[in-house]
Amino acid sequence: MRLLILAPFLLLLVLFALSNTAPARVGLWPTAWSLQAPLSLIVLIGMALAFLVGALLVWVSELAQRRRARRAEQTVRALEGQVQELKARLPQAALGPPVG
């Protein structure tokens, strides 16, 4: 199933790389650093970096939600323990003398 989804994507990726072989120069403005590489390579590396930065941002934003979920699970476990304890006491309280 994955291959059915992955194969067309990889085919498009290869076609893109083969179609854009013109050299392009990329430079870093405040420095004299520059790199000349095929346009397809520059675009694909840029896309990969953008994907990694986005994934990192999502991961960092989910850290707080995971912490809240862990705390909520601990609270639920504590409350379930209290419910079980109260249920265990219930028959003993029912056997006592009637109130009133």
Residue pairs with C-beta under 8 A, 6 or more apart in sequence:
13 44
16 40
16 43
16 44
17 38
17 40
17 41
17 44
18 40
19 40
20 38
20 39
20 40
20 43
21 38
21 39
21 40
22 38
22 39
23 36
23 37
23 38
23 39
24 36
24 37
24 38
24 39
24 42
25 34
25 35
25 36
26 34
26 35
26 36
26 37
26 42
27 33
27 34
27 35
28 34
